[in-house]
């Protein structure tokens, strides 16, 4: 990690300092340029020629006549971005997987969520966690859990990994670089979080950026070391008529699997000199998972205007236009699981007739199909996708019917795993499949009152033949006492084939060959938001049938009956001067807790005081406490060999508050935080600081971090 830090600092110097030097244009430089008849950019908002009305003509008129014509740099002309977005100094966006759409996001440089260093805790009430940074997580809210059938083994790392739908693209008027480093704990057990992002624009519409993240822990508990490396290198050209967005993605994860504590007592009722003393089920087995992901995608679109375009039309967003596009995606994942046979000892495994605890020996896995002494299970999945779409913009891109389009695509799959006959031949068996589909979408806006849209995707034949996805949304905006009030609703209906790996698996510990029916699910979502009041309400209702899940023995199973799920979410942030009282609460009900277990209540509360330290408003501080809590229930457990969560029914965990105290500061472009995580450890609570059964969260630990942005 130190070597990475040195490389990052060198990169900062290389990327930032030359730009600062070249931006300092002297008067003599300007004079020489004017004598040559060249236009000089003085930086700021006009770096890309974003002149105010009439300014461009005035500047051109004052130039001397020469035989050499000055080249005027045009502003960002893309139909993707409106005037308010183009006015931003720097902004970021992600791209839609199927259609000609992007989702703009401003760069977050505030103190609002800066002290939340675990990415899976940023949304709603957060995720259940195995404890360490970089490890598997699962959202508390059922309706936020991953539902894609592709490579299930890596879905528990969605909070960390790059994918086509979350790769960031940047547009920056000046070179942008952000550096972040966080660490905690002693060197031997340290958690580290390192990020670096650099983005440059070659022209107003052409940019490239590289983002790299390294996160993980050396493990406070025995055999918990985790490394999580994520890289995206992206290129974008969002021109007036032609746009292309492309990226290369690399995700690499290495996680030591300790199988969890031998019993709740080892955490709740026993005090060890150090957390590494807590006995773990797979510590002696040296179980480990290693994941590799390489992906590449390119998305292109060409605009064909249906009416004359003048030099004054900087964007085609207000003209009738047809867009023709193509999307190519290559994605390959691999997983290697290894372990060796070893038993664990539970000092409180049973109670004798006299009421005394008796030690028992146990085995984590019941079956050893291939080798009785060790495992080496290798699995690979590759998907190659091609999609062609046509989109019509009848009048205005933001009109009542702004966009109407559709496309066709084909996904080609290749699944590889060592089966019994492959151990004899020494060669992998490859199962190849293909799936055809068609999709369409329509959307529009009614001024600032309504935003609506719908899309459908259907697989008529081939692998996944008969799968169907229908989605619709409507958002209505009104104003109450001058403040916007947003009422939105969403509907979805899906019919989805099971994952290949839920039906076909041959490994040392689990073997199955299943034939499941398609899952069917209907969802409704309604939300009410008043941003100026920091007020939000959410309601979800779902009905799912033929649900596929992992039972108490980690075997994949299917529940034919329908299951009803309900979620209620409320957020309200109060502010009294500099005092902030933030509340997020989630209530959930599942009609079948053995198939879909959810806690009745999950909550995140944050109370802090924010203020300026100096009169000139240079240094801003936050001092506060964060708390997380969920009610007791049969929380899912984690199976390392399957890299998935299963529905254990041995014991309930929960009813434990987990508190952090922190100080965060922002000085110009630098953010700093100091935090003591789990400050209530050993002070109060039932001692069961689990959110996933058997996997204790981190005990008390001091953290510090820094984030520094460079925009010059």
SELUM-682744 format. One record per residue (C-alpha): residue in one letter; x, y, z. Coordinates in steps of 0.5 Angstrom, whole numbers, padded with zeros to 4 digits, always signed. Layout:
# residues N
AXYZ ...
END
This chain:
# residues 712
X+0000+0000+0000 X+0006+0005+0001 X+0008+0004-0006 X+0002+0005-0008 X+0002+0012-0004 X+0008+0014-0007 X+0006+0012-0014 X+0000+0016-0013 X+0004+0022-0010 X+0008+0022-0016 X+0002+0022-0021 X-0001+0028-0017 X+0005+0032-0019 X+0006+0030-0026 X-0002+0031-0028 X-0003+0037-0023 X+0004+0042-0023 X+0005+0042-0031 X-0003+0044-0032 X-0002+0050-0026 X+0005+0052-0030 X+0002+0053-0037 X-0005+0056-0034 X-0001+0062-0032 X-0001+0066-0038 X+0003+0073-0038 X+0002+0079-0041 X+0007+0078-0046 X+0004+0072-0048 X-0002+0075-0050 X+0001+0080-0054 X+0005+0076-0058 X-0001+0071-0059 X-0005+0078-0061 X+0000+0080-0066 X-0001+0073-0069 X-0008+0073-0070 X-0009+0068-0065 X-0015+0067-0060 X-0012+0066-0052 X-0016+0062-0047 X-0016+0065-0040 X-0019+0059-0037 X-0025+0059-0032 X-0032+0058-0036 X-0029+0061-0042 X-0024+0055-0043 X-0028+0051-0048 X-0031+0058-0051 X-0037+0058-0047 X-0038+0065-0048 X-0044+0070-0046 X-0049+0072-0052 X-0045+0077-0056 X-0039+0076-0053 X-0036+0072-0058 X-0037+0077-0064 X-0034+0082-0060 X-0028+0079-0059 X-0028+0077-0066 X-0029+0084-0068 X-0023+0086-0064 X-0018+0082-0067 X-0013+0084-0072 X-0014+0082-0080 X-0009+0077-0081 X-0008+0072-0087 X-0009+0066-0081 X-0016+0065-0079 X-0017+0064-0072 X-0020+0057-0070 X-0026+0058-0065 X-0027+0053-0060 X-0034+0051-0059 X-0037+0049-0053 X-0040+0042-0051 X-0046+0041-0056 X-0048+0034-0053 X-0056+0033-0053 X-0055+0029-0047 X-0053+0035-0042 X-0058+0041-0041 X-0055+0048-0040 X-0055+0048-0032 X-0051+0042-0033 X-0046+0045-0038 X-0045+0051-0033 X-0042+0046-0028 X-0034+0046-0028 X-0034+0039-0027 X-0039+0033-0027 X-0040+0026-0028 X-0045+0021-0031 X-0046+0014-0032 X-0049+0011-0038 X-0055+0006-0039 X-0054-0001-0041 X-0059-0001-0047 X-0062+0006-0049 X-0059+0012-0051 X-0059+0015-0044 X-0054+0018-0039 X-0055+0020-0032 X-0051+0026-0029 X-0049+0026-0022 X-0045+0032-0019 X-0038+0031-0016 X-0039+0030-0008 X-0034+0035-0005 X-0038+0036+0001 X-0038+0034+0009 X-0045+0031+0008 X-0043+0023+0008 X-0035+0024+0008 X-0035+0020+0015 X-0038+0014+0012 X-0032+0010+0009 X-0036+0004+0008 X-0039+0004+0001 X-0045+0000+0003 X-0047+0004+0008 X-0049+0010+0004 X-0056+0008+0001 X-0062+0008+0006 X-0060+0004+0012 X-0054+0000+0009 X-0052-0007+0008 X-0051-0013+0013 X-0044-0014+0013 X-0039-0019+0015 X-0035-0014+0019 X-0029-0012+0015 X-0028-0007+0009 X-0028-0011+0002 X-0032-0017+0004 X-0039-0019+0002 X-0045-0015+0004 X-0053-0016+0003 X-0058-0010+0003 X-0062-0010+0009 X-0068-0007+0004 X-0070-0013+0000 X-0072-0009-0006 X-0065-0006-0006 X-0062-0013-0007 X-0059-0015-0013 X-0063-0019-0018 X-0059-0021-0024 X-0058-0028-0026 X-0051-0027-0028 X-0045-0029-0024 X-0049-0030-0018 X-0042-0031-0014 X-0040-0024-0014 X-0046-0020-0013 X-0045-0020-0006 X-0039-0015-0008 X-0044-0010-0012 X-0042-0005-0007 X-0035-0005-0009 X-0034-0007-0016 X-0035-0003-0023 X-0040-0005-0028 X-0042-0002-0034 X-0048+0001-0031 X-0044+0005-0026 X-0037+0006-0029 X-0036+0014-0028 X-0035+0018-0034 X-0033+0026-0033 X-0033+0032-0036 X-0028+0038-0034 X-0027+0045-0036 X-0020+0044-0032 X-0016+0037-0031 X-0019+0034-0025 X-0015+0029-0020 X-0018+0027-0013 X-0014+0023-0008 X-0016+0019-0002 X-0013+0015+0003 X-0016+0012+0010 X-0013+0007+0015 X-0015+0004+0021 X-0012+0000+0027 X-0005-0003+0028 X-0001-0004+0022 X-0002-0012+0023 X-0009-0012+0023 X-0010-0005+0019 X-0016-0003+0014 X-0014+0001+0008 X-0018+0005+0003 X-0014+0008-0003 X-0017+0012-0009 X-0015+0016-0014 X-0019+0019-0020 X-0016+0023-0026 X-0020+0026-0031 X-0018+0030-0037 X-0022+0033-0043 X-0018+0034-0050 X-0024+0038-0052 X-0031+0040-0049 X-0034+0034-0052 X-0028+0029-0051 X-0025+0026-0045 X-0022+0020-0042 X-0021+0018-0034 X-0018+0013-0030 X-0021+0011-0023 X-0017+0006-0019 X-0019+0003-0012 X-0016-0001-0007 X-0020-0003-0001 X-0019-0009+0004 X-0017-0011+0011 X-0011-0015+0014 X-0016-0018+0019 X-0018-0016+0026 X-0021-0023+0027 X-0017-0030+0025 X-0016-0031+0017 X-0020-0025+0015 X-0015-0022+0010 X-0019-0019+0004 X-0016-0015-0002 X-0021-0011-0007 X-0018-0008-0013 X-0022-0004-0018 X-0020-0001-0024 X-0024+0003-0030 X-0021+0007-0035 X-0026+0010-0039 X-0026+0015-0046 X-0032+0019-0048 X-0034+0023-0054 X-0041+0026-0053 X-0041+0031-0060 X-0047+0034-0063 X-0049+0028-0067 X-0044+0023-0066 X-0043+0020-0059 X-0038+0014-0056 X-0037+0012-0049 X-0032+0006-0048 X-0029+0003-0042 X-0025-0002-0039 X-0026-0005-0033 X-0022-0010-0028 X-0024-0013-0021 X-0020-0017-0017 X-0022-0020-0010 X-0018-0024-0006 X-0022-0026+0001 X-0020-0031+0006 X-0026-0035+0009 X-0026-0036+0016 X-0033-0039+0016 X-0035-0035+0022 X-0035-0035+0030 X-0036-0042+0033 X-0042-0040+0037 X-0045-0033+0039 X-0042-0034+0046 X-0035-0033+0043 X-0037-0026+0042 X-0042-0024+0046 X-0040-0028+0053 X-0033-0028+0052 X-0027-0023+0053 X-0021-0024+0049 X-0014-0020+0049 X-0015-0019+0042 X-0021-0021+0037 X-0016-0025+0033 X-0017-0030+0039 X-0024-0031+0037 X-0025-0038+0035 X-0027-0039+0028 X-0030-0045+0024 X-0025-0045+0018 X-0019-0042+0020 X-0015-0048+0020 X-0018-0050+0014 X-0015-0044+0010 X-0021-0043+0006 X-0020-0038+0001 X-0024-0035-0005 X-0021-0031-0011 X-0025-0027-0016 X-0022-0024-0023 X-0027-0020-0028 X-0025-0017-0034 X-0030-0013-0038 X-0030-0008-0044 X-0036-0004-0047 X-0037+0001-0052 X-0043+0004-0054 X-0044+0009-0060 X-0050+0013-0063 X-0051+0017-0069 X-0056+0023-0069 X-0060+0024-0076 X-0064+0031-0075 X-0070+0031-0079 X-0070+0039-0079 X-0065+0044-0082 X-0059+0045-0076 X-0056+0052-0076 X-0050+0054-0073 X-0053+0057-0067 X-0056+0050-0065 X-0051+0048-0060 X-0055+0042-0059 X-0060+0037-0062 X-0064+0036-0056 X-0069+0041-0058 X-0070+0039-0066 X-0074+0033-0068 X-0068+0027-0069 X-0067+0020-0070 X-0061+0016-0067 X-0058+0010-0069 X-0054+0006-0064 X-0050+0000-0062 X-0047-0003-0056 X-0042-0008-0055 X-0040-0011-0048 X-0035-0017-0046 X-0035-0019-0039 X-0032-0025-0036 X-0031-0027-0029 X-0028-0033-0026 X-0028-0036-0018 X-0023-0040-0015 X-0025-0043-0008 X-0019-0047-0004 X-0019-0051+0003 X-0017-0057+0006 X-0020-0061+0011 X-0020-0059+0018 X-0024-0060+0024 X-0026-0054+0029 X-0027-0054+0037 X-0033-0051+0040 X-0032-0050+0047 X-0039-0050+0049 X-0042-0055+0044 X-0046-0058+0049 X-0049-0058+0056 X-0048-0065+0060 X-0053-0067+0065 X-0050-0063+0071 X-0051-0056+0066 X-0044-0056+0065 X-0041-0054+0058 X-0038-0059+0054 X-0033-0058+0048 X-0035-0062+0041 X-0032-0062+0035 X-0035-0060+0028 X-0034-0060+0021 X-0036-0054+0017 X-0038-0058+0010 X-0042-0065+0011 X-0040-0067+0004 X-0033-0068+0000 X-0035-0071-0007 X-0028-0070-0010 X-0023-0070-0005 X-0023-0072+0002 X-0017-0068+0004 X-0017-0061+0000 X-0022-0057-0005 X-0020-0053-0011 X-0026-0051-0015 X-0026-0047-0021 X-0031-0043-0024 X-0032-0039-0030 X-0037-0035-0034 X-0037-0031-0040 X-0042-0026-0043 X-0041-0023-0050 X-0047-0018-0052 X-0049-0014-0058 X-0055-0009-0058 X-0057-0005-0064 X-0062+0000-0062 X-0066+0006-0066 X-0069+0012-0062 X-0074+0017-0065 X-0074+0024-0062 X-0081+0027-0065 X-0080+0034-0062 X-0076+0036-0056 X-0072+0031-0052 X-0075+0034-0046 X-0082+0034-0049 X-0089+0031-0047 X-0086+0025-0052 X-0079+0026-0051 X-0076+0019-0054 X-0079+0013-0057 X-0075+0007-0059 X-0073+0000-0058 X-0068-0005-0060 X-0066-0012-0061 X-0060-0016-0058 X-0056-0023-0057 X-0053-0025-0051 X-0048-0031-0052 X-0046-0035-0046 X-0040-0039-0044 X-0040-0043-0037 X-0034-0047-0035 X-0033-0052-0029 X-0029-0058-0028 X-0033-0064-0027 X-0032-0071-0025 X-0030-0073-0032 X-0026-0067-0033 X-0021-0069-0027 X-0020-0075-0031 X-0018-0071-0038 X-0015-0065-0035 X-0020-0061-0039 X-0025-0056-0038 X-0032-0057-0040 X-0035-0051-0043 X-0043-0050-0044 X-0045-0045-0049 X-0052-0042-0050 X-0055-0036-0053 X-0061-0031-0052 X-0064-0027-0057 X-0069-0021-0054 X-0072-0015-0056 X-0073-0009-0052 X-0077-0002-0053 X-0078+0004-0049 X-0082+0011-0049 X-0081+0017-0044 X-0083+0024-0044 X-0084+0030-0039 X-0089+0036-0038 X-0085+0042-0037 X-0083+0041-0030 X-0090+0038-0027 X-0089+0031-0030 X-0083+0026-0032 X-0086+0019-0034 X-0083+0013-0038 X-0084+0006-0039 X-0080+0000-0042 X-0080-0007-0044 X-0076-0013-0045 X-0077-0020-0048 X-0074-0026-0050 X-0078-0030-0055 X-0073-0036-0056 X-0066-0039-0054 X-0063-0039-0047 X-0068-0035-0043 X-0074-0036-0048 X-0080-0033-0045 X-0077-0028-0040 X-0080-0022-0039 X-0079-0015-0036 X-0084-0009-0036 X-0082-0003-0032 X-0086+0004-0031 X-0085+0010-0027 X-0089+0017-0026 X-0086+0023-0022 X-0090+0029-0021 X-0088+0035-0018 X-0092+0041-0015 X-0090+0047-0010 X-0092+0048-0003 X-0090+0055+0000 X-0085+0055-0006 X-0082+0049-0004 X-0082+0043-0009 X-0086+0037-0007 X-0084+0030-0011 X-0089+0024-0011 X-0087+0019-0016 X-0089+0012-0017 X-0086+0005-0020 X-0089-0001-0023 X-0085-0007-0025 X-0087-0014-0027 X-0081-0020-0028 X-0081-0027-0031 X-0074-0029-0030 X-0070-0036-0031 X-0066-0039-0026 X-0058-0037-0026 X-0054-0043-0030 X-0051-0044-0023 X-0057-0045-0019 X-0059-0051-0024 X-0052-0054-0025 X-0046-0054-0020 X-0041-0059-0019 X-0036-0058-0014 X-0032-0061-0008 X-0038-0060-0003 X-0044-0058-0007 X-0047-0062-0013 X-0054-0061-0016 X-0057-0061-0023 X-0064-0058-0022 X-0069-0056-0027 X-0073-0050-0024 X-0079-0046-0026 X-0078-0038-0028 X-0079-0034-0022 X-0085-0029-0022 X-0085-0022-0019 X-0089-0016-0018 X-0087-0010-0015 X-0090-0003-0013 X-0086+0003-0011 X-0089+0010-0008 X-0085+0015-0005 X-0086+0022-0003 X-0080+0027-0003 X-0079+0034+0000 X-0072+0036-0001 X-0072+0043+0002 X-0075+0040+0008 X-0070+0033+0008 X-0076+0029+0008 X-0077+0023+0005 X-0083+0017+0005 X-0082+0011+0001 X-0087+0005+0000 X-0085-0002-0003 X-0090-0008-0004 X-0088-0014-0008 X-0091-0021-0009 X-0086-0026-0011 X-0087-0034-0013 X-0083-0039-0015 X-0077-0036-0011 X-0071-0039-0011 X-0067-0039-0005 X-0061-0043-0001 X-0064-0047+0005 X-0061-0048+0012 X-0057-0053+0009 X-0054-0048+0004 X-0058-0053-0002 X-0061-0049-0007 X-0069-0050-0007 X-0075-0047-0010 X-0081-0044-0006 X-0088-0045-0011 X-0093-0041-0007 X-0093-0034-0007 X-0090-0029-0002 X-0092-0022+0000 X-0087-0017+0002 X-0088-0010+0005 X-0083-0005+0006 X-0084+0002+0009 X-0078+0007+0009 X-0078+0014+0012 X-0072+0020+0013 X-0073+0026+0016 X-0067+0031+0018 X-0068+0036+0023 X-0063+0042+0023 X-0063+0047+0029 X-0058+0052+0028 X-0051+0048+0027 X-0054+0042+0030 X-0057+0036+0025 X-0061+0031+0027 X-0061+0026+0021 X-0066+0020+0022 X-0067+0014+0017 X-0072+0008+0019 X-0074+0002+0015 X-0080-0003+0017 X-0081-0009+0013 X-0085-0015+0013 X-0084-0022+0010 X-0090-0027+0009 X-0085-0033+0009 X-0079-0031+0014 X-0076-0038+0012 X-0075-0036+0005 X-0074-0029+0005 X-0072-0027+0012 X-0072-0019+0014 X-0071-0016+0020 X-0078-0012+0023 X-0074-0005+0024 X-0067-0003+0021 X-0065+0004+0023 X-0059+0009+0022 X-0059+0015+0026 X-0054+0021+0026 X-0053+0027+0030 X-0048+0032+0029 X-0046+0039+0030 X-0043+0043+0024 X-0040+0050+0024 X-0034+0055+0021 X-0028+0055+0025 X-0025+0061+0023 X-0029+0068+0021 X-0027+0068+0014 X-0030+0061+0013 X-0024+0057+0011 X-0025+0051+0015 X-0031+0048+0017 X-0032+0042+0022 X-0037+0037+0024 X-0037+0033+0031 X-0042+0028+0032 X-0044+0021+0033 X-0047+0015+0028 X-0052+0009+0030 X-0054+0003+0027 X-0059-0002+0029 X-0064-0008+0027 X-0068-0012+0031 X-0067-0019+0032 X-0069-0024+0027 X-0066-0031+0024 X-0061-0027+0020 X-0058-0030+0014 X-0051-0034+0014 X-0045-0034+0009 X-0043-0040+0005 X-0036-0039+0003 X-0036-0045-0002 X-0042-0042-0006 X-0040-0035-0004 X-0048-0033-0003 X-0052-0032+0003 X-0057-0038+0006 X-0062-0038+0011 X-0060-0041+0017 X-0065-0043+0023 X-0061-0044+0029 X-0061-0037+0032 X-0063-0030+0032 X-0058-0024+0032 X-0060-0017+0033 X-0062-0012+0038 X-0055-0009+0038 X-0054-0001+0037 X-0047+0000+0034 X-0044+0007+0035 X-0039+0011+0032 X-0036+0018+0034 X-0033+0022+0029 X-0030+0029+0027 X-0029+0031+0020 X-0026+0038+0017 X-0026+0041+0010 X-0021+0046+0009 X-0021+0049+0002 X-0021+0042-0003 X-0018+0038+0003 X-0023+0034+0007 X-0020+0030+0013 X-0024+0025+0018 X-0022+0022+0025 X-0027+0017+0028 X-0027+0012+0033 X-0031+0006+0030 X-0036+0002+0035 X-0035+0006+0041 X-0040+0003+0045 X-0036-0004+0045 X-0036-0007+0052 X-0040-0001+0055 X-0047-0003+0053 X-0051-0008+0049 X-0052-0015+0049 X-0046-0016+0046 X-0048-0019+0039 X-0045-0015+0034 X-0047-0019+0028 X-0051-0017+0022 X-0050-0023+0019 X-0050-0030+0023 X-0043-0032+0025 X-0040-0026+0022 X-0038-0021+0028 X-0037-0014+0026 X-0031-0010+0028 X-0030-0008+0035 X-0027-0001+0037 X-0022+0002+0032 X-0019+0008+0031 X-0020+0011+0024 X-0017+0017+0020 X-0017+0019+0013 X-0016+0025+0008 X-0019+0027+0001 X-0016+0032-0003 X-0018+0035-0010 X-0014+0038-0015 X-0018+0042-0021 X-0012+0046-0024 
END
